[in-house]
Amino acid sequence: MSPVPGRAPTCSNLYGFSSGAVLALRAAAKLGDRVTKLAVLEPPFNNDDEASKKEFRDFTDHLAELLASDRRGDAVAFFLADMLPPDVLAGMKGSPEWKLMEDVAPTLAYENEVLGDGAVPTDAAKAATMPALVLDGDESPEFKHAAADTLAAAMPHAERRTLEGQATLIPPEVFAPVLKEFFLR
């Protein structure tokens, strides 16, 4: 593909998971027709009401306190607690990857920044007019289902799909064929 003078090249397909889904959505809304298709997996939005926004502010504030006091392991655990079953979280704490997560814990503040007030950014959703696929796992927390439903309903050309037998950490071998099929059609 050759760039057209004076115009940014088409970036084709975008995909994002969790807060990356939010980044992909916001990018697609800004880039418009330069994005051919958009797929998002497990967008982490809350309801668009004052109670949910307060809950998100409280969450953000507590996470910021943990990070400010350099309690990285506690920050990672707090961040993941709503998304993972306690036994999965406990198993992660004993894994070699836990230290890596603690090392990058300060970036969790950026996750919250990307989310804004925690509600679905309906202006960005409406502006993302390309074909879109909104995915979640059927064993994910209820707020993830509600977020995916709300986002898909706000987007002009979105299809909604739930992956059976899956929770938040969906293995690539499960969702990659779904993305491939969507992006190639």
N, C-alpha and C positions, 0 to 999 in steps of 0.2 A: 504494500500500500504506500503510495507516494503522498506526502503531505501537500495539501492545497495551499498555495501562497496566501498568507494573511489569515489562515484558519488553522486552529489546532487539529491534529490528526484525530480520527476516530479512535477511541480507546477500546472499542468493542464491548466485551463482557466484563462485568464487575461482580465479585462475590465477596461476602463478608460474613463472619461468624461473631455473635455476641456484640461487643462494642464495635468490632470491625464491620458488623452489619449496619450499624448506625453511620459509621464513616462512609461505607459504600453507598448508602441511601443518600446522605448529604452530598457526596461527590456526584452521584447520578443526577440529583436535582439541579446542581450547578452546571454540569456538563451537558445536560439536555440530550439532543440528538447525536452527540458524539459517543454516547453509550448505547450499544445495540440492545443488550439485555442486562438485567440485574437479578441476582439471586442473593437472598439473605437467609441465614440459618440462626434460629434462636435469638431474635432481637430482644434485648432485655428491658423493654419499656414497662411502665406502670400505667395505671388508669390516669385519666386527665381530670382529676378532682382534687380539691384542696387537701383532703386527708392523705391521698397518695403522694402528693407533692411534698407535704410535710414529712411523711415517712422517708421519702428520698432525701430531703434536706438533712434529716436526723442521721440517716445512714452515711451520707457524705461527710457530715461533721464528725461523726464517730470515727470513720475511716481516717480522716485528716488528723484527728487526735492520736490515733495509733501510729500513724506514720511520723508525726512530729516528735513523738517520744521514742522513735526508732524501734518500735515493737513490730518488726516486719512479719514475723511468723504469725502473730496475732492478727495483723492486718490482712494477710492472705487468707487465713482461716475465716475471719469475719466476712470478707468479700465473697468467699465461695459458699458460705453456710446456707444461703437461701437457694442455691442451685444444685447442691450435691447432697445425697443422703449422708447421714453422720458416719456410717461405716466406710463409705468411699472416701470421705474427707479424712478420716482417721488413717486409712491405708495410705493416702497420699502423703500424710505427715511423716510416715516412716520410709518413704521412697527417696532415692537419690535426687529426684527432680525437685523435692521440696526446697532444698537449699537454693536451687536455681530460681524458684518462685520467690523465695525470700530476697534474693539478690535484686530482682526487678520489682519488688513490692512498691517502691516509690512511684512507679508508673501507673499504679492503680488510681492515683489522683486524676490522671488524664482520662481514664475511663469515665469517671463521673463528670468531668468537664465536657466530654463529647456528648453525654446524655442530656445536658441542659437541665431541665427541671424533672426529667425522668419520664415524662409523658411522650407519646408518639408525636413527632414533629409533623403535624398534618400539612403544613405548608410545603415541606420538603417531600412528603409522600405524594401530594397532589402534583408537584412539579416533576416527579419522576414518572414520565409518561411512556417510557419504553416498556416492553413486556417484562414482567417481573415474576419471580417465584419466591414465595415466603414459606419457609420450612420450620418445623419444630419436631420434637420427638414426643410420642404419645405418653411417655413416662416422665416427661419434664414437669417442673412445678406449674401449677395452674396459671400463675401470672405470665409465664412464657406463652401458654396457649392464648390467653386473652390478648397479649401484646401482638402475637402473630395475626390473630383474627382482626384486631383493630387496624394494624398496619395494612394488611391486604385489602380491607374494606376502604381505606383512605386512598389507595393507589388506583389510578385509572385503568391499568391493564395488568393487574396482579392475579396470579392463581395461587391458591393456598393448598399446602400439602403437609400432612403429618406422617412422619416415619414410624411405622409400627415397631414396638418392642425397643424403642430408643429413649434415652434420657438426654440430659444436656450435653454430655461428652460423646457425641455420636462419632463412631469410628469412620475414617475416610473411606474405607471399603464399602460402607453403607451409603453415604451421601454422594460420593464421587460419581457413581453411575447415574444418579438422579440429576446431578448438575450437568453431566455430559449430555444426557438425553435432552434436557431443557435448552442448553446452549447450542446444540447442533440442529435442533428442529427449526 
